[in-house]
Amino acid sequence: MNWSASHGIELPAFGRYATGIFYLDKNSHEEAEKEFNALAESLGVQVLYWRSVPTNQEAVGAVARKSEPLSRQVFVTADVDEETFKRQVFILRKRATHELQRPGRRFYICSLTPKTIVYKGLFTSDQLWEYYLDLKNPDFLTYLALVHTRFSTNTFPSWERAHPLRVLAHNGEINTLRGNVNLMKAREGVMKSEQFGDELKKLYPVVEPNLSDSGSCDCVLEFLTAVGNRSLPEAVMTMVPEAWQNDRTMSQEKRDFYHWSACVMEPWDGPALISFTDGRYIGAILDRNGLRPSRFYVTRDNLLIMASEVGVYDVDPKDVTLKIRLKHALIKTQSIYASTTIFTTTTHTRNCRTATTTTHTRNCRTATTTTATTAIPIDTSEIVRRGPG
């Protein structure tokens, strides 16, 4: 953006730097930033620049203003290959969250990645554009957007708990939360990683304290993609599987995948619509019973629009080429850099790690049988379009 040139900052090529917005104390943010800079340097990451995110305080209500944080944006880079850089940035974000938070200090990282930026707050979606002035900048461009307007039901609302989170936005609730978090904590004693080595233990706890059910789910999904070497769709399918045990219409390939993933992790279950993105993929999935509404359109100019209700975005009906209701047993993902694919009950295990009965189900626990939910027949066609650029 033009402000970087005006400050004498030349950003590296896309994918070679990461950025994110931090919520900090208005009167004492310098100390936290110095500690973050020192941590980054110890990990071989260079901090290029800190800036105050331009905001309009008058655009939000009195309650939001009273608890408003200072929004600071950081840019970091490292002289390593792209995959190594992604790992370094994740380690930096996770360790900063664990080590720089302390009683009496406000320190929250909305996101820190090479591909996405999270803008959120204690306000409505209409106020978002008025509050964050960057979003009005003509130089601001994006090829995807994940937006979620919600109100807290089981937790007290705050800037930090606003959606979207770092990877997902969640409409619903996780009924199995306590068991999921406890089992994730138990796994920390036996998990190993060749890529992360001794750094892995410094990323614990995987589920950060004092989070909502959505925040806990987000932490695990982020961890699976960053440390577990899974694609985002595969990680989502592991956490939110279909009711597959008694489905006789399911292909053996997919059954093997779910059998394998059941050995790795129990379902995060509850009535939910989960939308997600990592900048490479953007998509959504329903819980196994399909208890939340979701619909998506595809237009003639290959614009994908997905929302929980019809009419969120005005589209001329003549321009709509595809209109489908998201159902249970259906995950919708869009690959930004390759093709756009509707993964359905027969196709959504493609591009996932091969899971065969002989190699992935040995020594696995017996999968608990649940009430059968027969997959509703749906169109298994695929949509393909060219990616950006």
Secondary structure, DSSP 4 states (H G I P E B T S, - for coil): -HHHHHTT----STTSEEEEEEEE-SSSHHHHHHHHHHHHHHTT-EEEEEEEPPB-GGGS-HHHHHTPPEEEEEEEE-SS-HHHHHHHHHHHHHHHHHHH--TT--EEES--BSS------SS-HHHHHHHBGGGG-TT---S---------SSS---TTT-SS-SSEEEEE--TTHHHHHHHHHHHTTT---TTTGGGGGGG--SS-SS--HHHHHHHHHHHHHHTS---HHHHHHHHS----TT-TTS-HHHHHHHHHHHHH-----SSEEEEEE-SSEEEEEE-TT--S--EEEEETT--EEEESSTTSS---GGGEEEEEE--TT-EEEEESSS-EEEE-TTTTTTTSPP--HHHHSTTPPPPPP----PPPP------------
